Amino acid sequence: MSRIDVRKTYKLYVGGAFPRSESGHSYEVFDSKGKFVANAALASRKDARDAVIAARKAFPGWSARTAYNRAQIVYRIAEVMEDRRPQFVQAVVQSEGLSASKAEKVVDEAIDRLVWYAGWADKITQVIGNANPVAGPFFNLSTPEPTGVVAVLAPQESSLLGLIGVVAPAIVTGNTVVVVSSCDRPLPAVTFSEVLATSDVPGGVVNILTGSAATVGPWLASHMDVNALDLTGIAGDSALATDLEVAAADNLKRVRRAPAAEPDWTLDPGLDAMTAFLETKTVWHPIGV
């Protein structure tokens, strides 16, 4: 007797919970060969607003944690991903059309990238902060601080490694994020949200919306409680990128601009993705007081 497949309808991940889209709408997700795999929630404007509220609520507590503690939590994400490695391999195979062996390498690189960023959590301040020489009996110290709520448009092609490449550097430096996943390849992102829910990440630090970046992006770009915008995920779409940059200017959001083509996520990421969403605070203090 043949068994009927249990079809899934994946939900959003907002504030540490898995709500259905407020609109009640979903869309079909197909694998690289055009076979139906699942349904994914189609994020609405209300869902985007709810995600920003959750990210804002989580920001004070997350940014106040010690860098070492944030490193522990990001490392814990990598541990849970390692435990669920077969599920991620399957999601990458279905989404990106890779062979199992190549998908395994992608998953390994994604896990290793999380560990790499975790290692930077308590070191980035020493590297980009400094004590400034000044003319007078003062200590003058510059130190980085997180920008706040960052709206992230995740890469469309690299649905797992690219996702980690934009989310990890933002949260490890103390920001909270609202992420719009790859529209056609959301399975790795929704699987990643299940990892976040079962790791030590506080609810609201990472919020994941599924749907179209062209639809959800403008709502986030114009949202007055979003502090920064990462346009990496709309690489090559200069018209949309320009529209979002214009919308982001209303409250002077920091913008990580869209590249001409999607980056090679296997390369050394450097520090730019972390420093993009850090502010520098300079403090003066009298010597001897």
C-alpha positions in Angstrom: 0.0 0.0 0.0 1.5 3.3 -1.1 1.7 6.1 1.4 0.5 9.6 0.7 3.1 12.3 1.2 2.5 14.8 4.1 2.7 18.1 2.3 4.1 21.0 4.4 3.1 24.6 4.6 6.0 26.4 6.2 5.3 29.4 8.3 7.1 32.7 9.0 9.5 33.0 12.0 8.8 36.2 14.0 9.6 36.9 17.6 10.7 33.3 18.3 7.3 31.9 17.1 6.0 30.5 13.8 2.9 32.5 12.8 1.0 32.1 9.6 1.0 35.0 7.3 -1.5 37.6 8.4 -2.8 37.6 4.8 -3.5 33.9 4.9 -1.7 33.6 1.6 1.0 31.1 0.7 2.9 30.2 -2.5 4.2 27.0 -4.0 7.8 26.0 -3.7 9.4 23.8 -6.3 12.7 22.0 -6.4 15.3 22.6 -9.0 13.6 20.1 -11.4 10.2 21.8 -11.1 8.7 19.3 -8.7 6.3 20.6 -6.0 8.0 20.4 -2.6 6.0 22.5 -0.1 4.0 25.7 0.4 5.6 28.7 2.0 3.9 31.6 3.8 3.6 34.8 1.6 4.7 37.6 3.9 2.4 40.7 4.0 3.0 44.3 5.0 1.6 43.5 8.4 4.0 40.6 8.8 6.9 42.9 8.0 5.7 45.4 10.6 5.3 42.6 13.2 8.8 41.4 12.5 10.3 44.9 12.9 8.4 45.3 16.3 9.9 41.9 17.4 13.4 42.9 16.3 13.1 46.3 18.1 11.9 44.6 21.3 14.8 42.2 21.2 17.5 44.8 20.4 18.1 46.2 23.9 18.7 42.8 25.5 20.7 41.4 22.7 23.0 44.4 22.2 23.6 44.5 26.0 24.9 41.0 26.2 28.6 40.6 26.4 30.4 39.9 23.1 31.6 36.6 24.6 28.0 35.5 25.3 26.9 36.4 21.7 29.8 34.3 20.5 28.5 31.3 22.6 25.0 31.7 21.2 26.1 31.9 17.5 28.4 28.9 18.1 25.4 27.1 19.5 23.5 27.7 16.2 26.4 26.0 14.5 26.2 23.0 16.9 22.4 22.6 16.2 23.0 22.9 12.5 25.6 20.2 12.7 23.1 17.9 14.4 20.5 18.5 11.6 23.1 18.3 8.8 21.2 15.7 6.7 18.1 17.9 6.7 20.1 20.9 5.4 21.8 18.8 2.8 18.4 17.7 1.5 17.1 21.3 1.5 20.2 22.5 -0.5 19.9 19.7 -3.0 16.2 20.5 -3.6 16.7 24.2 -3.7 19.9 24.6 -5.6 20.0 21.5 -7.7 23.4 20.4 -6.4 24.6 16.9 -6.0 24.6 15.4 -2.5 28.3 15.7 -2.2 28.3 19.4 -3.3 25.4 20.2 -1.0 27.3 18.6 1.9 30.2 21.0 1.2 27.8 24.0 1.2 26.3 22.9 4.5 29.8 22.4 6.0 30.9 25.8 4.8 27.7 27.4 6.3 28.4 25.8 9.7 32.1 26.7 9.5 31.1 30.3 8.6 29.0 30.5 11.8 31.9 29.3 13.9 34.2 31.9 12.2 31.8 34.8 13.0 31.4 33.5 16.5 35.1 33.7 17.0 35.0 37.4 15.9 32.4 38.5 18.4 34.8 39.4 21.2 37.6 40.5 18.9 36.1 43.0 16.5 36.2 45.8 19.0 40.0 45.5 19.5 40.5 45.5 15.7 38.4 48.5 14.7 38.2 50.4 18.0 41.1 52.3 19.3 42.6 54.8 21.8 43.1 58.1 20.1 46.1 60.4 20.8 44.7 63.9 21.8 46.3 67.2 22.9 45.4 67.2 26.6 45.1 65.1 29.8 42.4 62.9 28.5 41.7 59.3 27.5 39.9 59.4 24.1 38.5 56.0 23.2 36.6 55.0 20.1 34.5 51.9 20.3 32.0 50.2 17.9 28.3 49.8 18.8 25.5 48.0 16.9 23.3 50.1 14.6 20.0 48.6 15.7 17.4 46.8 13.6 18.7 45.7 10.2 16.5 44.6 7.3 18.3 42.0 5.2 17.4 40.9 1.7 19.0 37.5 1.6 20.7 36.2 -1.6 18.4 34.6 -4.1 20.8 32.0 -5.5 22.9 30.9 -2.5 20.0 30.0 -0.3 22.0 28.7 2.7 25.6 29.8 2.7 24.6 33.3 1.4 21.9 33.5 4.0 24.4 32.8 6.8 26.8 35.3 5.1 24.4 38.1 5.7 22.7 37.2 8.9 25.7 36.0 11.1 27.8 39.2 10.8 24.8 41.4 11.7 23.7 39.5 14.8 27.2 38.7 16.1 27.9 42.4 16.4 24.7 43.0 18.4 22.1 44.0 15.8 18.8 42.3 15.4 17.5 41.4 11.9 14.4 41.0 9.8 15.4 38.8 6.9 13.5 38.3 3.6 14.7 34.8 2.4 15.3 33.7 -1.1 11.9 33.7 -2.7 12.2 30.6 -5.0 14.6 28.8 -2.6 13.2 29.3 0.9 13.6 25.8 2.3 17.1 26.3 3.8 15.9 29.5 5.4 12.8 27.9 7.0 15.0 25.0 8.2 17.4 27.5 9.6 14.5 29.2 11.5 13.7 25.8 13.1 17.4 25.7 14.3 17.1 29.2 15.7 14.0 28.3 17.6 15.7 25.3 19.3 19.0 27.0 20.0 19.8 29.8 22.5 18.9 32.7 20.3 16.4 35.0 22.1 13.1 35.4 20.2 13.1 38.5 17.9 16.9 38.6 17.3 16.4 36.9 13.9 13.0 37.1 12.2 12.6 35.3 8.8 10.0 36.3 6.2 9.3 34.3 3.1 8.1 36.0 -0.1 9.3 38.4 -2.7 12.1 40.8 -2.0 10.6 43.2 -4.5 7.3 43.2 -2.6 8.5 43.1 1.0 11.7 45.1 0.5 10.0 48.5 0.0 8.0 48.1 3.2 11.1 47.5 5.2 13.1 50.2 3.4 10.5 52.8 4.2 9.9 51.6 7.8 10.9 54.4 10.2 12.0 52.0 12.9 14.5 50.1 10.7 18.0 51.5 11.2 19.8 49.8 8.3 19.2 47.9 5.1 21.3 45.1 3.5 20.6 44.9 -0.3 23.0 42.1 -1.0 20.1 39.8 -2.0 19.0 41.9 -4.9 22.4 41.7 -6.7 22.1 42.9 -10.3 18.7 44.6 -9.9 19.9 48.2 -10.1 16.4 49.6 -10.5 15.0 48.0 -7.4 18.1 48.8 -5.4 17.8 52.5 -6.3 14.2 52.6 -5.3 15.0 51.0 -1.9 17.9 53.3 -1.3 15.7 56.3 -1.9 13.1 54.9 0.5 15.8 54.3 3.1 17.0 57.9 2.9 13.8 59.1 4.8 15.3 58.2 8.2 19.0 58.1 7.1 19.3 54.3 7.2 22.7 52.8 6.8 22.6 50.9 3.5 24.8 48.1 2.3 24.5 48.5 -1.4 23.5 45.7 -3.8 26.5 44.3 -5.7 26.5 44.0 -9.5 26.5 40.2 -9.2 25.9 37.8 -6.3 29.2 37.3 -4.4 31.2 34.1 -4.3 30.2 33.1 -0.7 33.1 30.5 -0.5 35.7 33.3 -0.4 37.1 34.9 2.8 34.3 37.2 3.9 36.6 39.7 5.5 35.3 42.2 8.1 33.2 44.4 5.9 29.9 42.6 6.6 30.4 43.2 10.3 31.6 46.8 10.2 28.7 47.7 7.8 26.3 47.9 10.7 28.4 49.2 13.5 28.5 52.8 14.7 31.6 54.4 16.3 31.2 56.1 19.7 34.0 58.2 21.0 34.3 58.9 24.7 36.5 61.5 26.5 37.6 60.9 30.1 40.0 63.0 32.1 43.2 61.3 33.1 43.6 60.8 36.8 39.9 61.2 37.6 
